[in-house]
Amino acid sequence: MTINDMQKQTNINIQEKANLIWEIATHLSGLYKPHEYGKVILPMTVLKRFDDALAPTKKAVTTLYKNLKSKDVIDVIRNELLCSASQYPFYNTSEFDFARLLSEPENIASNFQDYLLGFSDNIKDILANFKFHNEVDTMVKGKVLYVVIQEFNSKKAEMSPDKITSTDMGYIFEDLIRKFSESYNEEAGAHFTSRDIIYLMTELLVAPERKEIKENGCTKTAYDMAMGTSQMLGCLTERVKELNPESELTCFGQEFNPETYAIAKSDMLIKGGNASGMLYGDTLSEDCFKNYEFDYIISNPPFGIDWKREKDAVEKEAKLGYDGRFGPGTPSISDGQMLFLLNGVKKLKEGAGRMAIIQNGSSLFTGDAGSGPSEIRKYLIKSDLLEAIIQLPTDLFYNTGIATYIWIVSKNKSKNRLGQVQLIDASKCFVKRRKNIGNKRVDLDDKCVDLIVKAYNEFDNKLYEKGSLTVESKKFDNDFFGYTKVVVETPICDESGKPLLKKGKLQPDKKKTDTEIIPLQDDIVEYFKKNITPYNPLAYMDSSKDKVGYEIPFTRLFYKFVAPRKSEDIFAEFKALSEEEAELMKEILG
């Protein structure tokens, strides 16, 4: 299915379902404020999804549970038998379901409690992260529990997996989260990344292996360190399966927002995937996947967010050097996105792993030589791990309009890419949306994705055009991005201009100390003779203070000079407008 087809499907069926669930939230008015509706509606949506999934095997599970109660069966075996009966890695042993709960309005509170207690432990963990029991108490006191269950039990609200796919369900959750966030002016995009961006990332990840996967399938692992509702992992799984249905992708993810974590885990349970690999915790301070390595990493970690909360844990691990995750250095405390980048690098499978990760522009150039960000770039480039960086169009994300970039990091570069980095400017490759969603004003359709991937695959210095779409690719040697920051000294001189010596050494005039940035590809001595000595014959370098830094001046490398308009053209236009204004005034004033 193409990206365009998926968007059409979303606009009809999914929007309908999301709107219906949003309407149910209006029954909470008065008891909850609009921005609090999600506390009830999100877990109730998850529960209804489970309820519809378990409906065909409900009787078999409850019958088996009664039989097992009278027998001496250990918990592990009982759990396996019940999961086998439910045909899912979860179950509910209560006699109640959404439909039967409605048969006893007067006992709705106690019966619903019995229903919740009937779930397997993995579902109880999900409900605990939603803090749902607190909301049940609130709904009971407000006398709205029955009507909410009644609304979710309507035919239009059916969410069984054979009617609503996992992909569709992901869209529904995204739409609900967006609505709830907008009602409180929160940044909804912090919870998820739009699908067009994800599909581009998945294409870039599998690009070198696409033919192999299509012909022979694959058995691989994937990880998202800031998984939100796990839609990135879901889309990557879709893509691998589309290439070859026999392919197997085992997914792992970590998330610090309890509600989105709960959604991610519930989605994985419904799909029958690796739900035990969906873990809760702060990735920077609590590494839930220590010593794990993955074939694919796909992630959009938060950027522009400080890491003060994780400072002690991060600095402690940084002291481990390269035995830990943050060996190359740490970025400014005000922005932790490069820590996520390093976390991903550490977890890539040696000789095979590939990562697609979103970063904003600061990761390209912030930090002077010797600083944390510069040292991180230096490590990635000198280790030949950085494969490509793709600049995306602005206004592509729900919660920000700034320039963003996909970094492709690889521990298995192809021979033709060794020692080089590819930069791709796709900032002009987009289609405008008919209706904006937050800050998202543009999309990447199939043609956009195809053109960007084509530029990536061909790995050339070339401009690609297709209609109004343009993508430009440039490749550079690794050391092109490196430079030496040299300290240039001017000695203290006597009145005659002769340098003064102290113990046979020149004494620098601190008021005249300067620095010079010299590209690594240039010879320092020759550069000094050509660019400094002619203007300051007494200048000398203090090599002990040399520092090597790395930056990626993306914007400058793709800058296109546009000649300013001629002054006579501007004057002529101004004169014409003035004359037109005068004519209009005559007509108005008669």
Helices and strands as residue ranges (DSSP letters): H 3-9, I 10-14, H 15-25, G 26-28, G 34-36, H 38-54, G 55-57, H 58-69, H 75-86, H 98-101, G 105-107, H 108-117, H 121-130, H 132-141, H 145-152, G 155-157, H 166-182, G 188-190, H 195-206, G 207-209, H 210-216, E 219-224, H 231-243, E 248-255, H 258-271, G 275-277, E 278-280, E 296-299, H 311-318, G 321-323, H 337-346, E 354-360, H 362-365, H 372-382, E 386-391, E 404-410, G 415-417, E 420-425, E 431-437, E 440-443, H 446-458, E 462-466, E 469-477, G 478-481, E 482-489, E 501-502, E 505-506, G 510-512, E 514-519, H 524-531, E 540-541, G 543-545, E 547-550, H 554-557, H 567-589
